[in-house]
Amino acid sequence: MTLRSTLPQPEFNVLRAAHAEFYVRDLGRAREFYVDLLGFVETEHDDEHLYLRCLEEREHHSLVLRKGAQSGASHIAFRVASPDDLERLALLAKQQKLPQRWITGAERGQDCALRLQDPSGLPLEFYAEMTQVPRMLQAYHLHKSVQVMRLDHFNCQVPDVATAATWYRDALGFRTTEYTVKETPLGEELWASWLTRKHTVHDLALMNGLGPRLHHVGFWLPDALAVLRACDVLAAAGYHDHIERGPGRHGLSNALFVYVRDPDGNRIELYANDYLTADLDAEPIRWTLEDPRRQTFWGNFAPTSWFEEALLVETVQGDGFVPPRAPLLRDRPDHVT
């Protein structure tokens, strides 16, 4: 099984996971949940959008909530190093016959971006420049009870993890840090892959499942106590049934986590305590699908909803959601019904 790209690094530089856009039915209700309860910072809003950022972020937004008729995801976005990188990505999309279009003025704080559909159907946005805003990191007197520090990663379900992971490694220059295989009499099948551009465990996780769908967006908290504090705050405010899974610790990434559903069902992960991946020669960590410590090092096992429910993703043209396709492999470990 090949986990490292043998091709030269691409001529563009993808820096990191940067922002996502969810659809919500009621912006006022969404503000109460994300800003008043979880402590996201509201940068600005209009009649159709709410632009949010986290405490240590200096860009205009890392989460856009957009008014819509149903929950779902418009796109996930990565920052690149320079505007020239966008042109090179557009050429890649053209060569590979991937749907693409330029986005100008659609998101406040962001001038020009390229949106394309990856080979699995996930809508990716790439941008180089965004309006700078004050960091709230040391404005401690303004922090809410839950300190959400920064967006860290996206987790997506795709029907063919092996093909998708190869594309991100070979075409975009991502590195594999951890992965899960299903052992069969004929060999190993890749079930999940954790991929990174920055020096953490992942910017993007690809999991086997009905897809393309966005499973969750991960946000980083400063420490383990902050994860527990988030649970306390949610429960005290009457959102105890919005805590879908956790708190617990993953084997993959070592993260202490809790998964939360917003009032529209969009899923976010609040987590802490993953690790540095700066050494480029580090061997990816291998897990087997039937090892329960992979998913839950300790804590309760994931509920059925965690496997079955995820967000539909929009087409690059914005004319509807991408129809999900059945996975090539069984979409959950054999010990999960």
N, C-alpha and C positions, 0 to 999 in steps of 0.2 A: 504494500500500500504506500503510495507516494504522498508525503505530507509536506514536502518542501518543493518550491518551484525551482526548476532547473533552467528557467529562462532569465534573461537579464531583467533588472528592475525596469519598470515602465518609465517613460520620459516625463511623466507627471508625478506629483507628490501629494498623495492623499494623507492628510495630517491626522484626522481623528473623527469619531462620531460627534455630531454637532447639534442637531435639533430634529424634532419630529413634529408632525401636525396631526392632531386627533380631531375627529368630528364629535360635537356634543350638541344636544338638543336645546339646552338652556344655559346661556352664558352666565347668568346670575347665579344659578345653582352651582355651576362649575367653579366660579370664583370663590364661593363660600368653601368649597372643598379644597381647592388647590392653594388659594391665597390665605384665607382666614384660618383654615384648619392646619394645612401642611406647611405653610410658611413660604411658599413660592413668592417671588417678588414680581409684582405687576409692573411691566415697563410702560405699556400703553394698551389702549383698546379702541375698537370702533364698534359699529353695530353688528358686525359679523365675526370679529376676531378678538381674542384675548392673548396678548403676548407676554409670556412669562419667562423668567430666568431664575437661576439658583444663586446662593449667597456669594460664592467665590467667582462667579462668571462675570466677564467684562464685556460680553457681546449682548446685543439687543435682546435676544431671546434664545432659549433652548427648547421651549415647548410652545407651540401655537395651538390654541383651542379655537376651532372654527365651527360656526353654527351650521348644523346640518340636520337632515331628517332622521338619520340613524347613526349609531356609532360606527367607527371605521377609521382608517388611516389614509391621509392624503399622500404622504411621502415620509421617508427618512432621509436625513441630510448629513453629508460629510463636508468638512472644510478642506480645501486644497491650499497649497502654498502660494500660488500666484494666479492672476487672471489668465496667463498663458496656458496654465494647466487645464483650464476649461476648454480651450480650443483643442488641445490634444485629446481630451476625453471625448469631445464631439467627433473627432476623427476616428477614434476607436469605435464609437457607437455606429458611425457610418460604415466602417469596414466590416463590422460584425452584424450589420443590418438590424440594430436594436432601435426600437422607437425612441425618439428624443425630441425635445423642443427647448427653446430658450425661454427663460422666465425673467421678466423685467417689471419691477414695481408691484408684483403680486403680494409680496411680504414686506411689511414695514420694516425699515432698518436694513434691508438687503436690496442691493441694486440689481445685479445681474447674476443669474444662476443657470445651470444646465440641468435639466431633468431628463433622465433616461430610464428605460425599463430593463432590468438586468435579464439574463437568459432564463431565470426562473419566473420572472414576472414582477419582481419587487420594484417599486418606484423609488429610484435613488435621485436625490438632488445634490449637486456639487456647487459650492460657492467659494469665493476667495476673500471677499471683504464684507464686513457688516459694521453697522454703526456701533461705536464704543460707548459704554455707559459705566457709571461708577460701580466698582466692586462693593458689595455689602459685607465682605468678609469680616472686617473689624468694626463694623457698625453694630456692636453687640447689643446696644440698647434698643435696636430695632428688630432683633431676631425674635421669631415666634418660638413656640415650644419645640417644634420639630425643625431641626436645621438640615435642610436639603442643600448640599454644597455644590453639586455639579451633575450634569448628565454624563453618564459613562458609556452606555452601550445599548445596542438593539438586539433583541432576540427574535428570530423569524423562523417560521415553519415553511419548509419547502419539500416538494415531493421527491427530489433526488439530491441528497446532501453531497454525495461524492462529486457529481458534476458541478454543482453550485460552488462548493469549496474550491475546486480546481480553478474555476473562473476567477474567484476573488484572489487567489494566490498568484495565478499566472498573468491575469489581465490588469489587476489593480495593485499587486505587490503586497498583499496581506501575508502575515505569518501565522502559522498554526501554533497555539500554545498548549491546548488540551484537546482531546478528542475521545469519542466513544465508539466502540465497535461491537457489532453483533457477531459472535463466533458461530460458524456453521461448519459442517463436515467438509465443505469445499473451500473454506478459508474465512477471511474476515470481511464484513460489510460495514462501511462507514455509516453510523447512525446519527452522529452529531459532531460538529466541529466548532471550536472556539478560535476566532481569528482576530488579529490585532494590527493596528498601525502605530498607536502610541505605546508607551512602555507600561501598560497594564495588561491584565489577562485577556481582555477582549474589547473590541469596538463593535464586533458583530458575532453573534452566535447563530449557527444554522442547525436547526433540529429537524429530524424526520417527521413529517406529518402532512395533513391536508394543507395544500398551499398553492400559491404563495399567500401567507398571512403574517401579520405582525403579532407576535405573541406578547411581547412587553417591551417597554423602555425602562432601562435601569438607571437609577439615580443614586449617587454616592452620598452616604452619611459619614460624619467624622469618626464615629466609634460604635462599639457594640451597644453601649448604653443608649445611644441615640435611636437605634433600631427598636429597642424595648420601649423607649419613650414614645415613639411613633405609635406603637400598639396601644399604649395607655391613652394617648390623646384621641385616637380613633374610637376606642371603646367608650371613653367617657363622653364623647360627643354624640353617641348613638350610632356610630358606624361600625360596630363590632362585626356585623355580618358582611362588611366590605373587606374584612381581612380574609383573603381566600386561602392563604397557605403560609405557615410559619407562626412565630419566628423559628428559625432553625439554621443549620449550617450546611452548605453544599460541600461535597467532596470536590467536584469541579469548581475551580476558582477559589476555594476555601472561604467563600463569602458567607457572612452572617446575614440572613435575609428575612424579609417579609414581603409577600405579594399582596397588593391592594387593588381593588376594583373601584373606579370612580363611579359617580351616580349614573353614568351612561354605559358602564361595563368595560370601559377601556382599562387595561391592566398596566400598572407600573410596579417595578421592584424597587424597594428601599433597602440598601445593603451597605455593608462595611467590611473591612478586613480582608480584601483580596491582596495580591502580592505583586512585586515588581518583576517585569519581564524584559529588562534592558539588554540582557546578554543575547545577542543574535544567534549564538551557537548552542543555546539551551535546547535540549531534546524535548519535544512535545510530550506531555503526560498522557499516558494511555489508560483508558477505563473500559471495562466491559459492560455491556448493557445490563447484564443480570447482577451486577454488583450494586446493591442498594445504597452503598456509601457514596457512589458517584453523584446521585441526585440529592440524597439526604444523608449526610454524614451523621447527623443526629437531628431529631425532631420528627414530627408526624409526616407520613408519606403524602405525596401530592394527591389532591382529590381528583375525581374524574374530570371535573371542569377544567383543570389545569392542562389536561391533554386535549380535550375536545374543543375548547372555546378559544378563539383568537380573532383578531380583527381582519376583516377584508381590507384589501389595499386598492387604491384607485389607479386607473390607467394614467399614463403620462398625458394623454389627451384630455383627461378630466371628464370623460363621458360615461363614467360608471366604474364599478368595481371589477377587478380581474377575477374571472371565474376560477375558483380553486380546483386543483386536480388531486386525485387520490395519490397517496405516497407509494413508492415502489416497495418499501418494507412495511412491516406491521408498525403502526404509529404509536406503540407504547411497549415497554418491557413486558415479557411474558408473565411476570408475577403481578401485573396490574390488569385488572379486569376492565 
